[in-house]
Amino acid sequence: MHRMLLAGFVGLMFLAVGCGQNANTTFSKIGMSVGDAPGAPAAKEAGGKPPAGDAAIKGATAPADRKIIYTGTLDLVVTNMDEVLPQVEKLVAAQKGYIAKSEVKEDTGKRRTATFSLRVPVDSFQTAREGLLSLGTVERNAVDSQDVTEEFVDVQARIKNLKEQEDKLNELLKEKRKEEKLEDIIKVSDRIAEVRRDVERVQGRLNYLANMTALATINLTMREVKDYKPPTAPTFANRINSTFEQSWEAVVTFGEGLVLFVVGFTAWLVVLVPLGIVIYLVRRAVRRSPKPSPQTTPRNPAA
């Protein structure tokens, strides 16, 4: 009995080994048929072209042309606004850009400030920023980017579909004109007008995206400070000095406000003083006027 069991166990082991060899042979053949065909390694070593499958994979993973909107924000402190303003214009012109918006504020008793919205080609974005940063002391330097590649591709595809639809409708309109069916001609014409409006609207969005990705935007703010000194790590003596200066500035501001209030109130005295005198005289006259004596009712003798 034991001999029969031992013989059966040995037979099963031989059977399993044989199946494993067959399976390995089968998978090795499949692998050769898919990518390791005979002669392929030799071709690679000899400088031959890689298989078509590898080329397709490389083409699929190649980076696409990205559409990115770049926006830079710069805050500068300058010591002489009159000298810096022409330099901004020259720098933007040298990078083949333009000034989209500019404003210079010069309030009485306050420092001058200037704000610009500059548009420069994307290739010159970094160069323009570096040139602007050299005009003064930097307080803020930020860059923001927005990837609109997906929207750009979607808009292009939508325009293509709309134009194809418009072409088909124009062909249909020609057929209806031949059939001389006025009602159908009107319906098709109205539909063509709707599609044309959609094309123009989507084309406008595409033009906007193309412009925003072709030109970067730099929002520049400059404020003028005479004899400006960049901030350093404050010491205890500097903190005392700064606190005293702030307190003194607050006292001066309060004094100026009080003087201005007194000066403004003085103008009202021209109206308030005569009005007060009139009110006083009227009240005095009312008090001095004789009061009417109370009337006594006659008593009833019968009572």
C-alpha positions as CSV (number, residue, x, y, z in Angstrom):
1,M,0.0,0.0,0.0
2,H,2.8,2.4,0.9
3,R,4.7,1.5,-2.3
4,M,1.6,2.4,-4.4
5,L,1.2,5.8,-2.6
6,L,4.9,6.6,-3.1
7,A,4.8,5.7,-6.8
8,G,1.7,7.9,-7.3
9,F,3.4,10.9,-5.6
10,V,6.5,10.5,-7.7
11,G,4.4,10.4,-10.9
12,L,2.6,13.6,-9.9
13,M,5.9,15.4,-9.4
14,F,7.2,14.4,-12.9
15,L,3.9,15.6,-14.4
16,A,4.2,19.0,-12.6
17,V,7.8,19.5,-13.8
18,G,6.8,18.7,-17.4
19,C,3.9,21.2,-17.4
20,G,6.1,24.0,-16.0
21,Q,8.7,23.5,-18.8
22,N,6.0,23.6,-21.4
23,A,4.5,26.8,-19.9
24,N,7.9,28.5,-19.8
25,T,8.5,27.6,-23.4
26,T,5.2,28.9,-24.4
27,F,5.7,32.3,-22.6
28,S,9.2,32.6,-24.0
29,K,7.8,32.2,-27.5
30,I,5.1,34.8,-26.9
31,G,7.7,37.3,-25.6
32,M,9.8,36.8,-28.7
33,S,6.8,37.4,-31.0
34,V,5.9,40.6,-29.2
35,G,9.1,42.6,-28.7
36,D,12.2,40.3,-28.8
37,A,12.1,39.1,-32.4
38,P,15.3,37.5,-33.6
39,G,17.8,40.0,-34.9
40,A,16.4,42.9,-32.9
41,P,19.2,43.1,-30.3
42,A,21.7,42.8,-33.1
43,A,20.1,45.6,-35.0
44,K,20.3,47.9,-31.9
45,E,23.9,47.0,-31.3
46,A,24.7,47.6,-35.0
47,G,23.2,51.1,-34.8
48,G,20.0,50.2,-36.5
49,K,16.6,51.9,-35.9
50,P,14.7,50.8,-32.8
51,P,11.4,48.8,-33.3
52,A,8.3,50.7,-34.3
53,G,6.8,50.1,-30.9
54,D,9.5,52.0,-29.1
55,A,9.2,54.9,-31.5
56,A,5.5,55.1,-30.9
57,I,6.0,55.1,-27.1
58,K,8.6,58.0,-27.4
59,G,6.2,59.9,-29.6
60,A,3.3,59.5,-27.2
61,T,5.4,60.7,-24.2
62,A,6.9,63.7,-26.0
63,P,5.8,67.0,-24.3
64,A,3.2,69.0,-26.2
65,D,3.3,72.7,-26.9
66,R,2.1,74.2,-23.6
67,K,0.0,77.3,-23.5
68,I,0.7,79.2,-20.3
69,I,-0.3,82.7,-19.2
70,Y,2.5,84.3,-17.2
71,T,1.9,87.2,-14.8
72,G,4.6,89.0,-12.8
73,T,4.1,91.4,-9.9
74,L,6.9,93.8,-8.9
75,D,6.9,96.5,-6.1
76,L,9.9,98.8,-6.1
77,V,11.1,101.7,-4.1
78,V,12.9,104.4,-6.1
79,T,14.7,107.6,-5.1
80,N,14.0,109.7,-8.2
81,M,10.7,109.0,-10.1
82,D,11.6,111.5,-12.8
83,E,14.7,109.4,-13.8
84,V,13.0,106.0,-13.5
85,L,9.9,106.6,-15.6
86,P,11.8,107.1,-19.0
87,Q,13.8,104.0,-18.2
88,V,10.7,101.9,-17.9
89,E,9.5,103.0,-21.3
90,K,12.9,102.3,-22.9
91,L,13.2,98.9,-21.3
92,V,9.7,97.8,-22.5
93,A,10.4,99.1,-26.0
94,A,13.7,97.3,-26.1
95,Q,11.9,94.0,-25.4
96,K,9.3,94.8,-28.2
97,G,6.5,95.1,-25.7
98,Y,4.1,97.9,-24.9
99,I,2.6,99.8,-21.9
100,A,-1.0,98.7,-21.6
101,K,-1.8,101.0,-18.6
102,S,0.0,103.6,-16.6
103,E,-0.8,106.0,-13.8
104,V,1.3,108.4,-11.7
105,K,-0.2,109.8,-8.5
106,E,1.3,112.9,-7.0
107,D,-0.8,114.1,-4.1
108,T,0.2,117.2,-2.1
109,G,2.2,116.4,0.9
110,K,2.6,112.7,-0.1
111,R,5.1,110.6,-1.9
112,R,4.6,110.0,-5.6
113,T,3.6,106.5,-6.8
114,A,3.4,105.0,-10.3
115,T,1.6,101.9,-11.5
116,F,2.1,100.1,-14.8
117,S,0.6,97.2,-16.6
118,L,3.3,96.0,-19.1
119,R,3.0,93.4,-21.9
120,V,6.1,91.8,-23.2
121,P,6.7,88.7,-25.3
122,V,7.0,85.5,-23.3
123,D,10.6,84.9,-24.5
124,S,11.5,88.3,-23.1
125,F,9.6,87.9,-19.8
126,Q,12.6,87.1,-17.7
127,T,14.9,89.7,-19.3
128,A,12.3,92.4,-18.8
129,R,11.8,91.5,-15.1
130,E,15.5,91.6,-14.4
131,G,15.8,95.0,-16.1
132,L,12.9,96.4,-14.0
133,L,14.3,94.9,-10.8
134,S,17.5,96.9,-11.3
135,L,15.6,100.2,-11.2
136,G,15.1,100.3,-7.4
137,T,14.9,98.4,-4.2
138,V,12.6,95.4,-4.4
139,E,9.8,95.0,-1.9
140,R,7.9,92.3,-3.8
141,N,8.8,90.0,-6.6
142,A,6.2,87.4,-7.6
143,V,5.4,85.3,-10.7
144,D,2.1,83.5,-11.4
145,S,1.4,81.1,-14.2
146,Q,-1.8,79.6,-15.5
147,D,-1.8,76.6,-17.8
148,V,-4.6,76.9,-20.4
149,T,-3.4,74.2,-22.8
150,E,-6.5,72.1,-22.3
151,E,-8.9,74.9,-22.9
152,F,-6.9,76.1,-25.9
153,V,-7.1,72.6,-27.5
154,D,-10.8,72.3,-26.7
155,V,-11.6,75.7,-28.2
156,Q,-9.6,74.8,-31.4
157,A,-11.6,71.5,-31.7
158,R,-14.9,73.3,-31.2
159,I,-14.1,75.9,-33.9
160,K,-13.2,73.1,-36.2
161,N,-16.5,71.3,-35.6
162,L,-18.5,74.4,-35.9
163,K,-16.9,75.3,-39.3
164,E,-17.5,71.8,-40.5
165,Q,-21.1,72.1,-39.5
166,E,-21.3,75.5,-41.2
167,D,-19.9,74.0,-44.5
168,K,-22.5,71.2,-44.4
169,L,-25.3,73.7,-43.8
170,N,-24.0,75.8,-46.8
171,E,-24.1,72.8,-49.0
172,L,-27.6,72.0,-47.8
173,L,-28.6,75.6,-48.5
174,K,-27.5,75.2,-52.1
175,E,-29.6,72.1,-52.5
176,K,-32.7,73.8,-51.0
177,R,-32.2,76.8,-53.3
178,K,-32.2,74.4,-56.3
179,E,-35.4,72.9,-54.9
180,E,-36.9,76.4,-54.5
181,K,-38.4,75.6,-51.1
182,L,-38.6,78.9,-49.4
183,E,-39.5,77.6,-45.9
184,D,-36.6,75.2,-45.9
185,I,-34.2,77.9,-47.2
186,I,-35.2,80.3,-44.3
187,K,-34.7,77.5,-41.7
188,V,-31.3,76.6,-43.0
189,S,-30.2,80.2,-43.3
190,D,-31.2,80.9,-39.7
191,R,-29.3,77.8,-38.6
192,I,-26.2,79.0,-40.5
193,A,-26.5,82.4,-38.8
194,E,-26.5,80.8,-35.4
195,V,-23.5,78.6,-36.2
196,R,-21.7,81.7,-37.5
197,R,-22.3,83.6,-34.3
198,D,-21.0,80.6,-32.3
199,V,-17.9,80.5,-34.5
200,E,-17.2,84.2,-34.0
201,R,-17.7,83.9,-30.2
202,V,-15.4,80.9,-29.8
203,Q,-12.9,82.4,-32.2
204,G,-12.8,85.5,-30.0
205,R,-12.0,83.3,-27.0
206,L,-9.2,81.6,-28.9
207,N,-7.7,84.9,-30.0
208,Y,-7.8,86.0,-26.3
209,L,-6.0,82.9,-25.2
210,A,-3.4,83.2,-28.0
211,N,-2.7,86.8,-27.1
212,M,-2.4,86.1,-23.3
213,T,0.0,83.2,-23.9
214,A,2.1,85.0,-26.5
215,L,2.6,88.1,-24.3
216,A,3.3,88.0,-20.6
217,T,1.9,90.7,-18.2
218,I,4.0,92.5,-15.6
219,N,2.2,94.6,-13.0
220,L,4.7,97.2,-11.8
221,T,4.3,99.5,-8.8
222,M,6.9,102.1,-7.8
223,R,6.9,104.5,-4.9
224,E,9.3,107.4,-4.5
225,V,11.2,107.8,-1.2
226,K,14.0,110.3,-0.9
227,D,17.2,109.0,0.7
228,Y,15.6,105.6,1.1
229,K,17.5,103.1,3.2
230,P,16.6,99.4,2.9
231,P,15.3,97.9,6.1
232,T,17.9,96.0,8.2
233,A,17.6,93.8,11.3
234,P,16.4,96.1,14.0
235,T,18.5,96.6,17.2
236,F,17.2,97.9,20.5
237,A,18.5,101.4,19.8
238,N,16.9,101.3,16.4
239,R,13.6,100.3,17.9
240,I,13.8,103.1,20.4
241,N,14.5,105.6,17.6
242,S,11.8,104.2,15.4
243,T,9.2,104.3,18.3
244,F,10.1,107.9,19.1
245,E,9.9,108.9,15.4
246,Q,6.5,107.3,15.1
247,S,5.2,109.0,18.2
248,W,6.5,112.3,17.2
249,E,5.0,111.9,13.7
250,A,1.6,111.1,15.5
251,V,1.9,114.2,17.6
252,V,2.7,116.4,14.5
253,T,-0.2,114.8,12.7
254,F,-2.6,115.5,15.6
255,G,-1.3,119.1,15.8
256,E,-1.9,119.6,12.1
257,G,-5.3,118.2,12.4
258,L,-6.2,120.4,15.3
259,V,-5.0,123.5,13.5
260,L,-7.0,122.6,10.5
261,F,-10.1,122.1,12.6
262,V,-9.7,125.5,14.2
263,V,-9.2,127.2,10.9
264,G,-12.2,125.4,9.4
265,F,-14.3,126.2,12.4
266,T,-13.4,129.9,12.2
267,A,-15.2,130.3,8.9
268,W,-18.4,129.1,10.6
269,L,-18.1,131.8,13.2
270,V,-19.1,134.3,10.6
271,V,-22.5,132.6,10.5
272,L,-22.9,131.2,14.0
273,V,-22.1,134.5,15.9
274,P,-24.8,136.7,14.3
275,L,-27.2,133.8,14.5
276,G,-26.5,133.4,18.2
277,I,-27.0,137.1,18.8
278,V,-30.3,137.1,17.1
279,I,-31.5,134.1,19.1
280,Y,-30.3,135.8,22.4
281,L,-32.2,139.0,21.6
282,V,-35.4,137.2,20.7
283,R,-35.3,135.2,23.9
284,R,-34.6,138.4,26.0
285,A,-37.4,140.2,24.4
286,V,-39.8,137.4,25.1
287,R,-38.8,137.3,28.8
288,R,-39.3,141.1,29.2
289,S,-42.7,141.3,27.6
290,P,-45.5,141.9,30.3
291,K,-47.4,138.8,31.2
292,P,-51.3,139.1,31.0
293,S,-52.9,139.2,34.4
294,P,-55.2,136.2,35.2
295,Q,-58.9,137.0,35.0
296,T,-60.8,136.5,38.2
297,T,-64.3,135.0,38.0
298,P,-67.0,136.9,40.1
299,R,-68.2,135.0,43.1
300,N,-71.9,134.0,43.3
301,P,-73.6,135.9,46.2
302,A,-76.0,133.0,46.7
303,A,-73.1,130.8,47.4
